[in-house]
Amino acid sequence: LTAPGLNFIFGEADRRSGVAVVALARLRQGADPATFQRRVLIETVHELGHLAGLGHCTTPGCVMRFSNTLADVDEKTPDFCPRCEAQIARPTSPV
């Protein structure tokens, strides 16, 4: 997957249509099965966060932190930081 201004992306979400995709090929690079599954989980939760209205976060370890490399993905957890969790828990208006 690619996006304007980036050479590749791990996933993309479109809140209007309610659709998100995660690119598996790059997440598989150099990964044993457990690492691959963890990366897929992290990036899937990340894209679901975008569908829920969250933007990128700067908190280290937060699943909503932007990932530019596989090392960035591996440094994240599949969890929202307290600030993002609070935002996702608030009711929002429909798109």
Protein Blocks (a to p, Z undefined) as FASTA:
>chain_A
ZZehiabdfbdcdfknopacddfklmmgopafklmmmmmmmmmmmmmmmmnopacdfbeh
iakbccfbfklmmmpcfbdcfklmmmmmpccddZZ
